[in-house]
Amino acid sequence: MTYRIGQQLGNYRIVRQLGHGGFADVYLGEHRYLKSYAALKVLRVSLKEEDAQRFLSEAQTLVRLKHPNIVRVLEYSIDRGTPVLVMDYATGGTTRQRHPRGSLLSLATTVTYTKQVAAALQYAHNRSLIHRDVKPENILLGSDQSILLSDFGLALF
Protein backbone atom coordinates (compact mmCIF):
# COMPACT_ATOMS: atom_id res chain seq x y z
CA MET A 1 0.00 0.00 0.00
CA THR A 2 1.29 3.46 -0.90
CA TYR A 3 0.71 6.31 1.52
CA ARG A 4 0.45 9.99 0.69
CA ILE A 5 1.80 13.06 2.44
CA GLY A 6 -0.65 14.14 5.13
CA GLN A 7 -2.25 10.69 5.39
CA GLN A 8 -2.57 9.13 8.84
CA LEU A 9 -0.81 5.83 9.60
CA GLY A 10 -1.59 4.76 13.15
CA ASN A 11 -0.62 7.64 15.44
CA TYR A 12 1.59 9.18 12.75
CA ARG A 13 0.93 11.71 10.01
CA ILE A 14 3.03 11.09 6.89
CA VAL A 15 5.33 14.10 6.38
CA ARG A 16 7.40 12.87 3.42
CA GLN A 17 8.94 9.80 1.87
CA LEU A 18 12.48 9.11 3.07
CA GLY A 19 13.26 6.27 0.70
CA HIS A 20 12.22 2.98 -0.79
CA GLY A 21 13.78 -0.38 -1.34
CA GLY A 22 12.93 -3.66 -2.96
CA PHE A 23 10.21 -4.57 -0.50
CA ALA A 24 9.40 -1.48 1.60
CA ASP A 25 8.83 2.26 1.57
CA VAL A 26 10.11 4.45 4.40
CA TYR A 27 8.30 7.62 5.43
CA LEU A 28 8.98 10.38 7.93
CA GLY A 29 6.04 10.48 10.31
CA GLU A 30 5.02 12.97 12.98
CA HIS A 31 3.30 11.55 16.06
CA ARG A 32 -0.13 13.11 16.36
CA TYR A 33 0.12 13.79 20.12
CA LEU A 34 3.81 13.88 20.95
CA LYS A 35 4.81 15.89 17.85
CA SER A 36 7.96 13.76 17.65
CA TYR A 37 9.30 12.28 14.42
CA ALA A 38 9.92 8.66 13.51
CA ALA A 39 10.78 6.63 10.43
CA LEU A 40 7.88 4.44 9.32
CA LYS A 41 8.90 1.38 7.33
CA VAL A 42 5.90 0.08 5.40
CA LEU A 43 6.41 -3.32 3.82
CA ARG A 44 4.93 -3.72 0.34
CA VAL A 45 3.14 -6.96 1.12
CA SER A 46 -0.25 -7.92 2.42
CA LEU A 47 0.13 -10.63 5.03
CA LYS A 48 -1.95 -13.74 5.48
CA GLU A 49 -2.70 -14.72 9.09
CA GLU A 50 0.26 -17.12 9.39
CA ASP A 51 2.69 -14.55 7.96
CA ALA A 52 1.19 -11.83 10.16
CA GLN A 53 1.95 -13.86 13.27
CA ARG A 54 5.52 -14.42 12.08
CA PHE A 55 5.93 -10.68 11.40
CA LEU A 56 4.66 -9.82 14.88
CA SER A 57 7.05 -12.33 16.44
CA GLU A 58 10.03 -11.04 14.42
CA ALA A 59 9.09 -7.44 15.17
CA GLN A 60 9.02 -8.21 18.91
CA THR A 61 12.57 -9.54 18.58
CA LEU A 62 13.63 -6.32 16.84
CA VAL A 63 12.07 -4.18 19.59
CA ARG A 64 14.32 -5.93 22.10
CA LEU A 65 17.51 -4.93 20.24
CA LYS A 66 18.99 -2.19 22.41
CA HIS A 67 22.42 -1.04 21.24
CA PRO A 68 23.81 2.45 20.55
CA ASN A 69 24.68 1.44 16.96
CA ILE A 70 21.37 -0.21 16.02
CA VAL A 71 18.30 1.76 14.93
CA ARG A 72 15.71 1.35 17.65
CA VAL A 73 12.32 -0.11 16.70
CA LEU A 74 9.79 1.83 18.78
CA GLU A 75 6.63 -0.03 17.84
CA TYR A 76 5.08 -2.16 15.13
CA SER A 77 1.66 -2.91 13.73
CA ILE A 78 -0.27 -4.34 10.83
CA ASP A 79 -2.32 -1.61 9.15
CA ARG A 80 -5.06 -3.07 6.90
CA GLY A 81 -2.90 -6.15 6.30
CA THR A 82 0.28 -4.13 5.70
CA PRO A 83 3.17 -4.57 8.18
CA VAL A 84 4.63 -1.37 9.63
CA LEU A 85 7.72 -0.80 11.77
CA VAL A 86 8.09 2.53 13.60
CA MET A 87 11.76 3.33 14.18
CA ASP A 88 13.93 6.14 15.44
CA TYR A 89 14.50 8.73 12.73
CA ALA A 90 18.20 8.96 11.82
CA THR A 91 18.55 12.62 10.86
CA GLY A 92 21.90 12.15 9.09
CA GLY A 93 20.50 9.88 6.37
CA THR A 94 22.38 6.88 5.01
CA THR A 95 26.10 6.53 4.54
CA ARG A 96 25.31 6.05 0.82
CA GLN A 97 23.73 9.51 0.76
CA ARG A 98 26.64 11.01 2.69
CA HIS A 99 29.30 9.21 0.64
CA PRO A 100 28.08 8.57 -2.93
CA ARG A 101 29.39 5.52 -4.79
CA GLY A 102 33.04 6.10 -5.75
CA SER A 103 33.74 8.47 -2.83
CA LEU A 104 36.98 7.95 -0.97
CA LEU A 105 36.69 7.94 2.80
CA SER A 106 39.57 8.86 5.06
CA LEU A 107 41.18 6.08 7.05
CA ALA A 108 39.88 7.64 10.27
CA THR A 109 36.29 7.70 8.96
CA THR A 110 36.56 4.13 7.68
CA VAL A 111 37.89 2.88 11.02
CA THR A 112 35.22 4.77 12.97
CA TYR A 113 32.40 3.38 10.81
CA THR A 114 33.81 -0.15 10.82
CA LYS A 115 34.16 -0.28 14.61
CA GLN A 116 30.57 0.83 15.12
CA VAL A 117 29.12 -1.56 12.54
CA ALA A 118 31.20 -4.40 14.01
CA ALA A 119 29.92 -3.59 17.51
CA ALA A 120 26.31 -3.68 16.27
CA LEU A 121 26.85 -6.96 14.42
CA GLN A 122 28.58 -8.53 17.43
CA TYR A 123 25.69 -7.51 19.68
CA ALA A 124 23.20 -9.07 17.25
CA HIS A 125 25.32 -12.19 16.79
CA ASN A 126 25.46 -12.65 20.57
CA ARG A 127 21.64 -12.81 20.40
CA SER A 128 21.68 -15.32 17.51
CA LEU A 129 20.55 -12.71 14.96
CA ILE A 130 22.09 -12.37 11.52
CA HIS A 131 21.69 -9.11 9.60
CA ARG A 132 21.72 -10.54 6.02
CA ASP A 133 21.94 -7.17 4.24
CA VAL A 134 24.79 -4.95 5.46
CA LYS A 135 25.30 -2.21 2.86
CA PRO A 136 25.71 1.59 2.86
CA GLU A 137 21.96 2.10 2.39
CA ASN A 138 21.34 0.24 5.69
CA ILE A 139 24.03 2.10 7.65
CA LEU A 140 22.53 5.34 8.92
CA LEU A 141 24.00 8.42 10.58
CA GLY A 142 22.50 9.68 13.82
CA SER A 143 22.28 13.32 14.84
CA ASP A 144 25.64 13.00 16.62
CA GLN A 145 27.13 11.35 13.48
CA SER A 146 27.18 7.96 15.18
CA ILE A 147 26.55 4.92 13.00
CA LEU A 148 23.19 3.15 13.25
CA LEU A 149 22.67 -0.21 11.57
CA SER A 150 19.13 -0.75 10.28
CA ASP A 151 16.99 -3.39 8.56
CA PHE A 152 17.53 -6.41 10.79
CA GLY A 153 15.49 -9.43 9.85
CA LEU A 154 13.12 -7.82 7.38
CA ALA A 155 14.53 -9.67 4.38
CA LEU A 156 12.53 -12.68 5.57
CA PHE A 157 9.18 -11.08 4.63
N, C-alpha and C positions, 0 to 999 in steps of 0.2 A: 504494500500500500504506500502511495506517495502522499506526503503531507505538504501543506502549503503554509507560507508565512502567515502568521496570525492565527492559525488553526490550533485548537487545544488538543493536547495529547496527555491524558492523565491530569496531573496538577501543573503541567507545563504548557506555556504558550510558545509555539515555534517562532523563533526570531529570524533565523537564517539557516541555510544549509552549510555545514562545515566541510562535508566531503561525501564521497561514496566509493564503495568498493564492489567487489564481485558479488557479494551477497547481502550488503546492507547499505543504508544511507545513514549519515550522521548529521544531526541538527543541533544548533544551539537553542536551548530552551530556557525560558525564564519561569521560575516557580511562581504560581499565581498569588501565593500568600507571603512567602519569604522574600520574594524579589531577588533571589539568588539565581545564578546561572549554572547550567549543567549541560553536558553533552548527552544527547539522546541517540542511542544506536538502535535503529529500527531495521530488523532483519526483513529481507524481501521474500518471506515465505509465509504461508498460512499453515499453521500446525494442526495436525490431527491430534486427538486426545492423547495417544501414546507418546507422540513427539512433544506435546505440550508438557507432559509430566517430566520428560527427560530434560527439556529446556529449564523448567523450574528447578530441578535438582542441580543441574550444572550452574545455573545462575546463583543458587545458594552457595555453592562452592566458591564462586568468584567473589561474592560479597565478603567471604571470610578471609580473602587475601588482603593482608594489612602489611604493607612494606612501603618505605619512602620512595622507592623507584618503580612502583606498580600503580597504574591508574586505579583509583578506588571506584568500585561499583557501589553506588548509593542505594539503589533499589532496582526492581525489575517487575515486569508485568507482561500480560498478554492482552493487547488491545484489539478487540474484534478479530481474534485469531492470529494477530501479528505480534511476535515477540519483541519486547523493548527492554533495553538496558539503559539505566540512567547512571551516568558516570561523572566524576569530577571533570570540569572543563579545564583543559590544559591550554592556557592563554598563549603560549609560545608556538603553538602549531606543531607540525611534525619536523623531524630532522631532515626529511626530504624537501620540505618547503624552505627550511633555513639554509640547507646546503644542496642546491640542485645537482642532478646527476653530472658527474665530471668535475665537481668542485674538489679542491684539495684542502683537506683539514690539517691544521697544525698537529704536531705530535702531541702537544699538551691536550688539545681538544679531543683527539682520538683516544688518548689514555683515559681522560676523564669520562667520556662516554662509555668506553669499554668496561671500565670498573663498575659503573652504575648498572649497565645492562647485565653484566655477570652477576652482580649482587642480587638483582631481581630474579634472574634465572635460577641461581642457587637456592634462593628462598622457595621458589615454586617447586624445584626439583626435590627439596627436602620434604615437600608435602605431596610428592608423587604426581605433580602436574607437569606436563610438557607443553611448551608454547606452540610449536608447530609452524609459526609464521613470523619469525623475527626478520624484520626488514625496516628500512628507514621510515616508511609510511606508518609503521606501528611503534615507532620510538618517538615519543612526544617530549616537548619542552615545557616545564612548569614555569610559573611566574618568576621563580628564583633561578631559572635556567637549569634546574635539575632535570635529569632524565627520568621519564615515566614510560614504562613498557605497557602497551595496551594490547587488546584483542586476545586474551587467553581463552582457549577452549571453544571459541565460536566457530571455528572451521568445521566442527562436527555437525552443524545444523545446515 
